[in-house]
Amino acid sequence: MRADFFRERASTWVLLMPALLLLTLVYFYPLFQVLAVSFIEPTPGLGNYARLLNDPDKQRVFLTTFRISAITTLVSVLVSYAVSFIMVHSSGRRLKLVLVCVMVPFWISVLVRAFAWMVLLRTTGVINTLLQALGIISEPLDLIYNEFGVVVGMVHYMVPVATLTLYGQMKGIDKRLMAAARGLGAGGFYSFRRIFLPLSIPGIAAAAILIFISALGFFIIPVLLGGGKTLMLAEYISMLILQTTNWGLGTAMASVLVVLTFLLIFILSRVVDLRRVFGGV
């Protein structure tokens, strides 16, 4: 029995070895190089990390990144949950229409979407022009080149991803449970709060994980809609490496971002079963 067990484990590792080798070469080895550079440039030691701890400007970039990522995650999950709920309880043409509205933005390039929001949000853009024409405002609102514009662009990019994630999980919830609750006298909101919402928590967790981690590394949208006034980590790291050639500090910030990302995943794994979240058994 033990021989069969070890033979089965050995076969599993043999099958996994090519994928593990590829993952090591294209992912872990570059990460190790980035980490190594952060300790040896410009001089060996922990000087780059000491600067991150003592420099208010660097700390402000981290706080801005986490704040924008958290707001983006919250808004995206709320919007996506409502859309996914409608999709689950729709059929026929209505479902196809909602699905098309979700997928079309998903297929459009992030660069095109960012430029579209620049046209809509600028002081002479469509939104300000319309609000002034209706007499709602007398002066243009500052909707771009600030955190608001960055959040709008990031939410627009993330909602389709979160919606598809939530819809796939919600579709597996047995609708008969809600019907049975209503048949026993429960109201619509009560049955949703006590049955549907708890069963959809794994999908919420999966969407939140995907959105937050992706938002931490956003580059194009903060550059275009932030206008250099709202610096997030990816843009700041790019400036350090490409403009000031400060490889040590840039790789140190990148290393901290990677470590924080893995730490967040670990903390979430203590709260939510990630195997169930991502479709495992």
Secondary structure, DSSP 8 states (H G I E B T S, - for coil): -HHHHHHHHHHHHHHHHHHHHHHIIIIIHHHHHHHHHHHHSSSSSSHHHHHHHH-HHHHHHHHHHHHHHHHHHHHHHHHHHHHHHHHHT--HHHHHHHHHHHHHHHHS-HHHHHHHHHHHHSTTSHHHHHHHHTTS-SS----SSSHHHHHHHHHHHHHHHHHHHHHHHHTTS-HHHHHHHHHTT--HHHHIIIIIHHHTHHHHHHHHHHHHHHHHT--HHHHHHHTTSS--HHHHHHIIIIIS--HHHHHHHHHHHHHHHHHHHHHHHHHS-HHHHTT--
